[in-house]
Amino acid sequence: MSFAAPAASGGDKLAERDVLGHLLIVRPVEYVEQITTAFGDKDAVRVSVVDLDATDPDTGQPGHRFDDVLWFGGRLVGSLKRQLGDTILGRMAQGTLKPGATGKPPYELSDATSDPSAVARAEAWIAANPRFTAPASTSPAPAPAASAAPAPAAVPEALLAQLGPGQRALYEKLAAQG
């Protein structure tokens, strides 16, 4: 029998302020509610991030990857929790405060998909690192079912509207297969 060593606790650390203005590939993997922090209970989104404006310290190649990062910023959490599993291309930006609000402006991702140079850089990095966009598997594949599964029930349009574009396309593809 072989044993695995314990995993290091926590994920990579990547503060939004450290990548302000940077071109990022972001893959939200989990929405986590009510994590206890020094500032109280906060919702977060767990993401994998590639900073295309940084160099990988191990390979010297463009694109520094960070995994299992927790971002707590309300505006980031609000947008990314609706895009779980999607691959997003954007630049980290600082938004504006709502009228009457005080404090620091929130961080947000600005769309970079209309910039051909940014898209080309992201596509080149993903082509060299295809496992980044592969769905994470935390358990072994289930054994094949002995009998055919029952037909799925219709999914209400209101629920489908909450899916990100990638999730919606996957649902429609699977639904078409029956």
N, C-alpha and C positions, 0 to 999 in steps of 0.2 A: 504494500500500500504506500502511496506517496501523499504527502501533505503539502498544502499551499501555505506560504508565509502570510501573516496578517497584512492586510492592505493598510497603507498609510491613511490616517484619519483625515477627512476633509478633502476637498478638491484643490485645484490650482487657485491661486489668488490673482485676480485681475480687476483692479479698480477702474471704474469708468473714466475717472480723471486721467489715468495713465495712458489711455488710448484715444483721448479727445482729438478729433480730426483725422484719426486713422481709418483706413479702409479695412473693413472687417467682414469675414464670413461668419455668420452666427447660426447655430443650430440649437434651438430651444428643445430640451429633452424632457423637462418635467416642471410642472407648476407646483410649488410647495406652499401650503397655507400655514400661517401662524408659527413661524420659527421664532423662538425666544432669542432676543438679542439684547445688548446693553441699552437699546433705545425702546424696548418693549417688544411685543409680538408683532412680527412683520411678515407679509407675504413675500415670496421670492420666486424667481424662475432660475432653474438650473440649466446652464448652457454650455455648449462647446463652442469655442471661438478660435478663429485663425486671424491673427493680426498680419495683414499682408504688407504693412509698412515696417515690419520688424523682421529680423533674421532669426531663423531657428538656431538656438545656441549649440545644438548637437551636430547639425549638418552644415551649418553656414549658408543654407539655402533660404530664399525668401519665404516668409510665412512662419510665424511663431504660433504654435498651437497650444491652447489652454483647454483642459477638460474639467468637467465637474465644477464649473464656476457658478457661484450663487450671486445673482444681481438682485438687489432689493429696491432699487429706484422705482417709485410708483408708476411713472409713465412707461418705463421699459417693461416692467412686469405686466402692466395692462395690455400692452401691444403684443409682447412675446408669448403670453400664455394662450393667445388665440392662434399661434402659429407653431404649436408643438410638432416636431418632426420635419418642419419645413427648413429649407436652406435659404438664408436671408443674406443679401449683400447690401451693406450700408456703411455709412461713416458715422462714428460716434460724434454727436453734436450736443450742445447745450441749448435747450429750448428756452422759452420765456415763461415767467411766472404768470399765473392767472391774475387778473386785476384784483388788487387788495391783498394778495398773498405776500408773505414775507419769507425770507430765507434765501437759499441758493437756487438758481434756476435748475430745473430737472434735466437729467441726461436723457437723450433719445437717439434713435438711429434714423439718420436721414437716408433716403433712397439713393442708391448708387447704380441702380440697374439701367439707367438711361445713359451712363457714361461708358462708351465702348472700350476705353482703355481699362477701366475698373473691371468690367465684365471679362475682358480677355485675361487679365491677371488672375481673377478668381477661377476662371475655367482652367487655366494652366495649372494652378495649384491643385485643384480638385482632380484633374487628369493624372497628376503625379501622386496623389494621395486619395485614391477612390474609396478607401474604407471610411473616410470621414463622413460621407453621405449615406453609408449603409446603415440601416436600422440597427440599433443596439439590441442584442439578444441577452437576456439575463437568465434564461432557463433553456434547457434542451427542448428541441422540437417535440411536440406531442406525437404519440403513436397514431398511426392512421386509424380512423374510426371504422368500426366493423360494419356499420350501416350508413346509408346516406343521411346527411343532416336534414332537419326539417327546413322548409322554405323560410327565409327571414321575413319578419314582419315589416310592413312599410314604415319607413322612417319619416317622421313629420318634417315638413319643409323648414319649420322654425329651428329644428335641431340641426338640419343640414346647413342652414345659413351660418351657424356658429363655427363650422369647420374652416380651416385654412384652405387655400387653393390646392395644395398638395394632398391634403387629407380628403377633400371633396373629390378630386380626380381619382384617387384610390378607391373611394367608396363606389363611385359610378362604374369604375372598371370591374370591381368585384360583383356589384349588383348585376351587371350585364352578363357575367359568367354564370349567374344563377346559383 
